[in-house]
Amino acid sequence: MVQALVFYRVRKVKGRYYLVKEWYDPVEKRKKSTSIGPCERIERIFTLLKDLSDEQIAKLVEAVRNGLLWCGGWDLNPRRPTPSGPEPDPFDLARAPPHRRQGVMLRG
């Protein structure tokens, strides 16, 4: 079994810097990469967490994984609105149910 060698690099894309994880995939026999996030955001996170102990950080991560912390409920991609399902026509909602005709039969 071949152990993957992982590299972390900073890439500049459109004037912003991103932390990128790169590795060689022995199964697909090619280099793969994934963006970890913008460097400025990572720096802000580390600034906020720098005074916490490893145990406190582990508890915080576990709470986030278990859904115990509310993250604001915002969409991860603010440029695209969250799609909603098809909306019913207002006329269909306001229409009364159909009436049944009750006829009287006369016998002569």
C-alpha atoms as an extended CHARMM CRD file, in Angstrom:
* protein
*
       108  EXT
         1         1  MET       CA              0.0000000000        0.0000000000        0.0000000000  PROA      1               0.0000000000
         2         2  VAL       CA              1.3430000000        3.3920000000       -1.0180000000  PROA      2               0.0000000000
         3         3  GLN       CA              0.9780000000        6.1760000000        1.4960000000  PROA      3               0.0000000000
         4         4  ALA       CA             -0.1230000000        9.5020000000        0.0130000000  PROA      4               0.0000000000
         5         5  LEU       CA              2.2080000000       12.4440000000        0.3900000000  PROA      5               0.0000000000
         6         6  VAL       CA              0.2370000000       15.6130000000        1.1140000000  PROA      6               0.0000000000
         7         7  PHE       CA              1.3160000000       19.1830000000        0.3350000000  PROA      7               0.0000000000
         8         8  TYR       CA             -0.3140000000       22.4100000000        1.4500000000  PROA      8               0.0000000000
         9         9  ARG       CA              0.1720000000       25.3880000000       -0.8480000000  PROA      9               0.0000000000
        10        10  VAL       CA             -1.1000000000       28.9380000000       -1.0970000000  PROA      10              0.0000000000
        11        11  ARG       CA             -2.5200000000       29.8750000000       -4.4910000000  PROA      11              0.0000000000
        12        12  LYS       CA             -3.5060000000       33.2930000000       -5.7530000000  PROA      12              0.0000000000
        13        13  VAL       CA             -6.7740000000       33.3470000000       -7.6910000000  PROA      13              0.0000000000
        14        14  LYS       CA             -8.2100000000       36.6640000000       -8.9300000000  PROA      14              0.0000000000
        15        15  GLY       CA             -6.2540000000       38.6360000000       -6.3470000000  PROA      15              0.0000000000
        16        16  ARG       CA             -7.2450000000       36.4630000000       -3.3660000000  PROA      16              0.0000000000
        17        17  TYR       CA             -5.0970000000       33.8550000000       -1.6440000000  PROA      17              0.0000000000
        18        18  TYR       CA             -6.3800000000       30.3280000000       -0.9190000000  PROA      18              0.0000000000
        19        19  LEU       CA             -4.9460000000       27.4250000000        1.0680000000  PROA      19              0.0000000000
        20        20  VAL       CA             -4.9470000000       24.3120000000       -1.1330000000  PROA      20              0.0000000000
        21        21  LYS       CA             -4.3110000000       20.6830000000       -0.1780000000  PROA      21              0.0000000000
        22        22  GLU       CA             -2.5930000000       18.6190000000       -2.9090000000  PROA      22              0.0000000000
        23        23  TRP       CA             -1.7820000000       14.9060000000       -3.0420000000  PROA      23              0.0000000000
        24        24  TYR       CA             -1.0530000000       12.1200000000       -5.5080000000  PROA      24              0.0000000000
        25        25  ASP       CA             -3.8220000000        9.5340000000       -5.8610000000  PROA      25              0.0000000000
        26        26  PRO       CA             -2.2050000000        6.1300000000       -6.5440000000  PROA      26              0.0000000000
        27        27  VAL       CA             -5.4970000000        4.5830000000       -7.6700000000  PROA      27              0.0000000000
        28        28  GLU       CA             -6.2560000000        7.2020000000      -10.3230000000  PROA      28              0.0000000000
        29        29  LYS       CA             -2.5190000000        7.8010000000      -10.9100000000  PROA      29              0.0000000000
        30        30  ARG       CA             -2.8310000000       11.5710000000      -10.9240000000  PROA      30              0.0000000000
        31        31  LYS       CA             -2.4110000000       14.6030000000       -8.7120000000  PROA      31              0.0000000000
        32        32  LYS       CA             -5.5430000000       15.7780000000       -6.8880000000  PROA      32              0.0000000000
        33        33  SER       CA             -6.2380000000       18.9730000000       -5.0110000000  PROA      33              0.0000000000
        34        34  THR       CA             -8.9520000000       20.6170000000       -2.9590000000  PROA      34              0.0000000000
        35        35  SER       CA             -9.3300000000       24.1520000000       -1.6560000000  PROA      35              0.0000000000
        36        36  ILE       CA             -9.4340000000       24.4430000000        2.1130000000  PROA      36              0.0000000000
        37        37  GLY       CA            -10.5460000000       28.0640000000        2.0250000000  PROA      37              0.0000000000
        38        38  PRO       CA             -9.5110000000       31.6950000000        1.6930000000  PROA      38              0.0000000000
        39        39  CYS       CA             -6.3930000000       32.5330000000        3.6960000000  PROA      39              0.0000000000
        40        40  GLU       CA             -7.9910000000       35.6310000000        5.2470000000  PROA      40              0.0000000000
        41        41  ARG       CA            -10.8530000000       33.5290000000        6.6450000000  PROA      41              0.0000000000
        42        42  ILE       CA             -8.4610000000       30.8850000000        7.9780000000  PROA      42              0.0000000000
        43        43  GLU       CA             -6.3900000000       33.6120000000        9.6220000000  PROA      43              0.0000000000
        44        44  ARG       CA             -9.5040000000       35.0790000000       11.2980000000  PROA      44              0.0000000000
        45        45  ILE       CA            -10.4750000000       31.6410000000       12.6280000000  PROA      45              0.0000000000
        46        46  PHE       CA             -7.0090000000       31.0410000000       14.0680000000  PROA      46              0.0000000000
        47        47  THR       CA             -7.0150000000       34.5210000000       15.6240000000  PROA      47              0.0000000000
        48        48  LEU       CA            -10.2920000000       33.7250000000       17.3960000000  PROA      48              0.0000000000
        49        49  LEU       CA             -9.1530000000       30.2670000000       18.5280000000  PROA      49              0.0000000000
        50        50  LYS       CA             -5.5380000000       31.0400000000       19.4980000000  PROA      50              0.0000000000
        51        51  ASP       CA             -6.2870000000       31.3400000000       23.2380000000  PROA      51              0.0000000000
        52        52  LEU       CA             -8.2290000000       28.0530000000       23.4470000000  PROA      52              0.0000000000
        53        53  SER       CA             -6.6080000000       24.8270000000       24.6070000000  PROA      53              0.0000000000
        54        54  ASP       CA             -6.5640000000       21.7180000000       22.4070000000  PROA      54              0.0000000000
        55        55  GLU       CA             -9.2490000000       20.1750000000       24.6260000000  PROA      55              0.0000000000
        56        56  GLN       CA            -11.5220000000       23.2200000000       24.2490000000  PROA      56              0.0000000000
        57        57  ILE       CA            -11.0720000000       23.1990000000       20.4710000000  PROA      57              0.0000000000
        58        58  ALA       CA            -11.8830000000       19.4700000000       20.3590000000  PROA      58              0.0000000000
        59        59  LYS       CA            -15.1110000000       20.1070000000       22.3350000000  PROA      59              0.0000000000
        60        60  LEU       CA            -16.0380000000       22.9750000000       20.0100000000  PROA      60              0.0000000000
        61        61  VAL       CA            -15.4640000000       20.8380000000       16.9050000000  PROA      61              0.0000000000
        62        62  GLU       CA            -17.5220000000       17.9960000000       18.3860000000  PROA      62              0.0000000000
        63        63  ALA       CA            -20.3800000000       20.3960000000       19.2020000000  PROA      63              0.0000000000
        64        64  VAL       CA            -20.4030000000       21.7020000000       15.6230000000  PROA      64              0.0000000000
        65        65  ARG       CA            -20.3740000000       18.1560000000       14.1950000000  PROA      65              0.0000000000
        66        66  ASN       CA            -23.3070000000       17.1390000000       16.4050000000  PROA      66              0.0000000000
        67        67  GLY       CA            -25.3050000000       20.1900000000       15.4010000000  PROA      67              0.0000000000
        68        68  LEU       CA            -25.2950000000       21.6870000000       18.9060000000  PROA      68              0.0000000000
        69        69  LEU       CA            -24.1440000000       25.0870000000       17.6620000000  PROA      69              0.0000000000
        70        70  TRP       CA            -26.2390000000       27.2110000000       15.3590000000  PROA      70              0.0000000000
        71        71  CYS       CA            -24.1960000000       28.5780000000       12.4870000000  PROA      71              0.0000000000
        72        72  GLY       CA            -26.5870000000       31.3220000000       11.4100000000  PROA      72              0.0000000000
        73        73  GLY       CA            -28.6550000000       29.3860000000        8.8980000000  PROA      73              0.0000000000
        74        74  TRP       CA            -27.1280000000       31.1920000000        5.9380000000  PROA      74              0.0000000000
        75        75  ASP       CA            -26.6430000000       29.5800000000        2.5640000000  PROA      75              0.0000000000
        76        76  LEU       CA            -23.0390000000       28.6100000000        1.8440000000  PROA      76              0.0000000000
        77        77  ASN       CA            -23.2710000000       30.2600000000       -1.5770000000  PROA      77              0.0000000000
        78        78  PRO       CA            -24.7680000000       33.7330000000       -1.0710000000  PROA      78              0.0000000000
        79        79  ARG       CA            -24.6210000000       34.5690000000       -4.8010000000  PROA      79              0.0000000000
        80        80  ARG       CA            -27.3280000000       32.0480000000       -5.6590000000  PROA      80              0.0000000000
        81        81  PRO       CA            -30.6450000000       32.0730000000       -3.8140000000  PROA      81              0.0000000000
        82        82  THR       CA            -31.8700000000       28.8430000000       -2.3350000000  PROA      82              0.0000000000
        83        83  PRO       CA            -34.2910000000       27.3330000000       -4.8400000000  PROA      83              0.0000000000
        84        84  SER       CA            -37.8590000000       26.9020000000       -3.6840000000  PROA      84              0.0000000000
        85        85  GLY       CA            -40.3210000000       24.3800000000       -4.9690000000  PROA      85              0.0000000000
        86        86  PRO       CA            -43.0750000000       25.1990000000       -7.4350000000  PROA      86              0.0000000000
        87        87  GLU       CA            -45.5630000000       27.6330000000       -5.9490000000  PROA      87              0.0000000000
        88        88  PRO       CA            -49.2860000000       27.0840000000       -6.4420000000  PROA      88              0.0000000000
        89        89  ASP       CA            -51.2600000000       29.6090000000       -8.4420000000  PROA      89              0.0000000000
        90        90  PRO       CA            -53.0850000000       32.0730000000       -6.1280000000  PROA      90              0.0000000000
        91        91  PHE       CA            -56.3060000000       31.4540000000       -8.0770000000  PROA      91              0.0000000000
        92        92  ASP       CA            -56.0980000000       27.7360000000       -7.2530000000  PROA      92              0.0000000000
        93        93  LEU       CA            -55.7420000000       28.5030000000       -3.5560000000  PROA      93              0.0000000000
        94        94  ALA       CA            -58.7320000000       30.8720000000       -3.4880000000  PROA      94              0.0000000000
        95        95  ARG       CA            -61.1350000000       28.7590000000       -5.5300000000  PROA      95              0.0000000000
        96        96  ALA       CA            -63.9730000000       27.0980000000       -3.6550000000  PROA      96              0.0000000000
        97        97  PRO       CA            -64.5460000000       23.3750000000       -4.1200000000  PROA      97              0.0000000000
        98        98  PRO       CA            -66.9400000000       22.4750000000       -6.9370000000  PROA      98              0.0000000000
        99        99  HSD       CA            -70.6570000000       22.3360000000       -6.0800000000  PROA      99              0.0000000000
       100       100  ARG       CA            -72.7370000000       19.3170000000       -6.9310000000  PROA      100             0.0000000000
       101       101  ARG       CA            -76.0280000000       19.8030000000       -8.6050000000  PROA      101             0.0000000000
       102       102  GLN       CA            -78.8550000000       18.1270000000       -6.8640000000  PROA      102             0.0000000000
       103       103  GLY       CA            -81.7910000000       17.7990000000       -9.1630000000  PROA      103             0.0000000000
       104       104  VAL       CA            -85.3430000000       16.8980000000       -8.3250000000  PROA      104             0.0000000000
       105       105  MET       CA            -87.0790000000       14.4510000000      -10.6350000000  PROA      105             0.0000000000
       106       106  LEU       CA            -90.7330000000       14.9690000000      -11.2070000000  PROA      106             0.0000000000
       107       107  ARG       CA            -92.9190000000       12.0910000000      -12.2130000000  PROA      107             0.0000000000
       108       108  GLY       CA            -95.9370000000       12.7890000000      -14.2350000000  PROA      108             0.0000000000
